[in-house]
Amino acid sequence: MRLLLAALIATAAVPAIAQAPAGLPGAPNKALVTAGTYAVDPAHTQVTWTLNHMGFSMLSGQFGAQGGTLTIDPAKPAATKLDVTFAIDQLSVTAEPFSHHLKSKDFFDVATYPTARFVSTGVVANSTSARITGNLTIKNVTKPVTIDATFVGAGTNPMNKKLNFGFRGTATIKRSDFGLGYATPIVADDVKLDINAAFTAQ
């Protein structure tokens, strides 16, 4: 079970999460996760992207999850399956003009490609961490991506009375691989992805 949880949560080589503060309904106990298919919690799942902007500053924005599932079996961590869709057309940045530009044909062309999708192809677990390999599709371009993940915690959510659990992960991609190379190389091509993923029993 521990291997499974780590595997299913595999998204980015992140250090182990410290113990949760007392009083929280969730705890870093992988044994609380049971075999089954869990739904992505869109309200609490997001990907934050960060890149170097012209050597002047680091620039970040965020995408939220639109939906998806995670299927895991503690006895078979390598069989874990993750499939998540992200609402690119609802991307978040701190300035409206910039948001409009990112949604235009220069970048994501959200009128044509409103979502992105990650589908796992393999999971390798190691204690409380895991490495998830999969295919990321943006603008109808699919490329392999590796996510290193660390389990955060699990427990019964007092709001919906269902088992919830989550993980943190990281990955790095080249935006030019997905037809997003506008303004390279004066704006960096490498993009770091920081992932917070939450799942709930169906």
ChimeraX attribute file (.defattr): number of C-alpha atoms within 10 A of each C-alpha:
attribute: neighborCount
match mode: 1-to-1
recipient: residues
	/A:1	19
	/A:2	20
	/A:3	23
	/A:4	31
	/A:5	35
	/A:6	30
	/A:7	33
	/A:8	33
	/A:9	35
	/A:10	34
	/A:11	32
	/A:12	24
	/A:13	18
	/A:14	20
	/A:15	14
	/A:16	15
	/A:17	15
	/A:18	8
	/A:19	11
	/A:20	13
	/A:21	9
	/A:22	8
	/A:23	7
	/A:24	9
	/A:25	14
	/A:26	21
	/A:27	18
	/A:28	19
	/A:29	17
	/A:30	22
	/A:31	13
	/A:32	18
	/A:33	21
	/A:34	17
	/A:35	16
	/A:36	13
	/A:37	18
	/A:38	21
	/A:39	18
	/A:40	26
	/A:41	22
	/A:42	19
	/A:43	12
	/A:44	13
	/A:45	22
	/A:46	21
	/A:47	21
	/A:48	18
	/A:49	19
	/A:50	18
	/A:51	19
	/A:52	17
	/A:53	16
	/A:54	14
	/A:55	10
	/A:56	8
	/A:57	9
	/A:58	11
	/A:59	14
	/A:60	17
	/A:61	15
	/A:62	18
	/A:63	21
	/A:64	23
	/A:65	24
	/A:66	20
	/A:67	17
	/A:68	19
	/A:69	19
	/A:70	21
	/A:71	16
	/A:72	25
	/A:73	20
	/A:74	22
	/A:75	14
	/A:76	14
	/A:77	26
	/A:78	19
	/A:79	18
	/A:80	27
	/A:81	21
	/A:82	25
	/A:83	18
	/A:84	21
	/A:85	20
	/A:86	23
	/A:87	19
	/A:88	24
	/A:89	21
	/A:90	17
	/A:91	20
	/A:92	17
	/A:93	16
	/A:94	10
	/A:95	8
	/A:96	10
	/A:97	10
	/A:98	12
	/A:99	16
	/A:100	13
	/A:101	13
	/A:102	21
	/A:103	21
	/A:104	15
	/A:105	14
	/A:106	13
	/A:107	18
	/A:108	23
	/A:109	17
	/A:110	20
	/A:111	11
	/A:112	13
	/A:113	16
	/A:114	17
	/A:115	21
	/A:116	23
	/A:117	21
	/A:118	21
	/A:119	20
	/A:120	22
	/A:121	18
	/A:122	19
	/A:123	27
	/A:124	21
	/A:125	23
	/A:126	16
	/A:127	16
	/A:128	24
	/A:129	32
	/A:130	29
	/A:131	25
	/A:132	30
	/A:133	21
	/A:134	22
	/A:135	17
	/A:136	21
	/A:137	18
	/A:138	22
	/A:139	19
	/A:140	14
	/A:141	12
	/A:142	16
	/A:143	14
	/A:144	14
	/A:145	19
	/A:146	24
	/A:147	25
	/A:148	26
	/A:149	32
	/A:150	30
	/A:151	30
	/A:152	26
	/A:153	22
	/A:154	23
	/A:155	22
	/A:156	17
	/A:157	16
	/A:158	11
	/A:159	6
	/A:160	10
	/A:161	11
	/A:162	13
	/A:163	19
	/A:164	25
	/A:165	28
	/A:166	24
	/A:167	27
	/A:168	27
	/A:169	27
	/A:170	23
	/A:171	20
	/A:172	16
	/A:173	18
	/A:174	14
	/A:175	18
	/A:176	16
	/A:177	14
	/A:178	18
	/A:179	15
	/A:180	19
	/A:181	16
	/A:182	16
	/A:183	14
	/A:184	13
	/A:185	11
	/A:186	11
	/A:187	16
	/A:188	20
	/A:189	20
	/A:190	16
	/A:191	19
	/A:192	18
	/A:193	23
	/A:194	22
	/A:195	23
	/A:196	19
	/A:197	26
	/A:198	25
	/A:199	22
	/A:200	22
	/A:201	20
	/A:202	12
